[in-house]
């Protein structure tokens, strides 16, 4: 997968904070739901959602290379989000390895139900100005073949994300 990206901008927010979110240009956006099939979201409708998944055209919806962005309003710190995600992933996957962890992020490798090796990296952002509550969650996910692209996208996202003024 590509390790360089041309990033567009998407405004996302909730009652706590608004963000200018970097998203790879040319990638398709989809709804995220655990109860129904995802739906394609046209670029002009993206600001109507508080959670979207972005993928390159033709990428599989299950287990493929993607970026997911979600506004959060749980009133907890990024550190608490990391702790909660770790507990949830341990419940979901018996074979789970943490490859990196900070107060704001965590990177996992695991075997899914079909025994495929998967990578999933998460990071939470608090609004600037001394706020301590996470208001934005991002994750990148993919396969071993995507690992270099996942690292690059994870870094590019964090370095270009900024609060909306």
Secondary structure as UniProt FT lines:
FT   STRAND          7..13
FT   STRAND          18..24
FT   TURN            25..26
FT   STRAND          28..30
FT   STRAND          40..41
FT   HELIX           43..48
FT   STRAND          51..55
FT   TURN            57..58
FT   TURN            61..63
FT   STRAND          66..71
FT   HELIX           78..92
FT   STRAND          96..101
FT   STRAND          105..111
FT   TURN            113..114
FT   STRAND          117..126
FT   TURN            128..130
FT   STRAND          134..143
FT   HELIX           144..146
FT   HELIX           147..160
FT   STRAND          162..163
//
